[in-house]
């Protein structure tokens, strides 16, 4: 898989349109399309901008996933966090309640399994 394909994969994973993704990286839709088609190479400034939005730039450039992102999260944790951030407040509240209940339940299981 080439850089352009991996770039498109990361953009899709984060839920951005080509227009929005290009804008956050400082390029237009046509430039974004060209990068994804393999026509041209993204600049360091472009890569730095998309890294700030959760893109695994190591993966885009080399094809190897980073074990941990710059903010200390695994790529899976980063993906969950990005989904959470894109939700409306009411859904975020539901996710917090659910995760608290699951964590509490897991804690009881661990305690009970030691007995």
Buried (B, 14 or more C-beta within 10 A) or exposed (E): EEBBBBBBBBBEBBEBEBEBBBBBBEBEBEBBBBBBEEEEEBEEEBBEBBBEBBBBBBBBBEEEEBEEBEEEBEBEEBBEBBBEEEEEEEEEEEEEEEEEEEEEEEEEEEEEEEE
